[in-house]
Amino acid sequence: MMAFPLETVPTEDVLQFLDGYLARERSETVVVGQPKRLHGEEAPLEDFILGLIEKIKRRFPAVSVVRIDERFTSSLAARALVDSGTKKSKRREKGSVDRVAAAIILQSYLDAQRPF
């Protein structure tokens, strides 16, 4: 399986987005990035993310939530956009990098699920 970016959703719209997405697509798992600092410490945003995860679990009890370390994914995403020939103006759009970074996080999860 390969991960592909969907769309960027404002944080306040995540639950509403998941309502529609999970109604259309069969999904057992939601993958959430885990922002960490360079040496592995939790990022200041972690408490907010944990609160959002609790809301997801309450609203979608049949769906598991998995965390994936998202260190360096924005850098990798920006590099991938450059390598793919994406125009500089498009690369400057925050949503472009976020979509590719999300696909990288999801791909990390999918790769970890493969039996070797």
GIJO-V462077 format. One record per residue. N is the residue number from 1. SS is DSSP state (alpha for helix, beta for strand, coil for the rest). NEAR is the number of other ideal C-beta (glycine too) atoms within 12 Angstrom. D_CENTER is the distance of its C-alpha to the mean C-alpha in whole Angstrom. Layout:
BEGIN
{{N;SS;NEAR;D_CENTER} {N;SS;NEAR;D_CENTER}}
END
This chain:
BEGIN
{{1;coil;12;16} {2;coil;11;14} {3;coil;23;11} {4;coil;14;11} {5;coil;25;9} {6;coil;20;10} {7;coil;17;10} {8;coil;21;10} {9;coil;21;11} {10;coil;13;12} {11;alpha;17;12} {12;alpha;11;15} {13;alpha;15;14} {14;alpha;28;11} {15;alpha;25;14} {16;alpha;17;16} {17;alpha;23;13} {18;alpha;28;13} {19;alpha;18;17} {20;alpha;16;17} {21;alpha;21;14} {22;alpha;22;16} {23;alpha;13;19} {24;alpha;11;19} {25;coil;15;17} {26;coil;10;18} {27;coil;21;15} {28;coil;15;15} {29;beta;24;12} {30;beta;32;9} {31;beta;31;6} {32;beta;33;5} {33;beta;32;5} {34;beta;26;9} {35;coil;27;10} {36;beta;21;14} {37;coil;16;17} {38;coil;11;19} {39;coil;8;21} {40;coil;11;18} {41;coil;12;19} {42;beta;18;17} {43;coil;20;16} {44;coil;11;17} {45;coil;18;14} {46;alpha;20;14} {47;alpha;13;17} {48;alpha;18;15} {49;alpha;25;12} {50;alpha;19;14} {51;alpha;17;16} {52;alpha;26;13} {53;alpha;27;13} {54;alpha;17;16} {55;alpha;23;17} {56;alpha;31;14} {57;alpha;21;16} {58;alpha;15;19} {59;alpha;20;19} {60;coil;24;17} {61;coil;13;19} {62;coil;15;19} {63;coil;25;16} {64;beta;17;15} {65;beta;29;12} {66;beta;24;11} {67;beta;25;9} {68;beta;30;8} {69;beta;23;10} {70;coil;31;8} {71;coil;23;12} {72;coil;20;13} {73;alpha;32;10} {74;alpha;24;11} {75;alpha;17;14} {76;alpha;22;14} {77;alpha;34;12} {78;alpha;26;15} {79;alpha;18;17} {80;alpha;24;16} {81;alpha;30;17} {82;alpha;19;20} {83;alpha;12;21} {84;coil;15;20} {85;coil;10;23} {86;coil;20;21} {87;coil;12;23} {88;alpha;12;23} {89;alpha;9;23} {90;alpha;18;20} {91;alpha;24;18} {92;coil;14;19} {93;coil;18;17} {94;alpha;17;14} {95;alpha;20;12} {96;alpha;27;13} {97;alpha;27;11} {98;alpha;27;8} {99;alpha;29;8} {100;alpha;34;9} {101;alpha;32;7} {102;alpha;32;4} {103;alpha;31;7} {104;alpha;34;8} {105;alpha;33;6} {106;alpha;31;6} {107;alpha;26;10} {108;alpha;26;10} {109;alpha;29;10} {110;alpha;19;12} {111;alpha;17;15} {112;alpha;18;15} {113;alpha;17;16} {114;coil;11;19} {115;coil;5;22} {116;coil;5;24}}
END
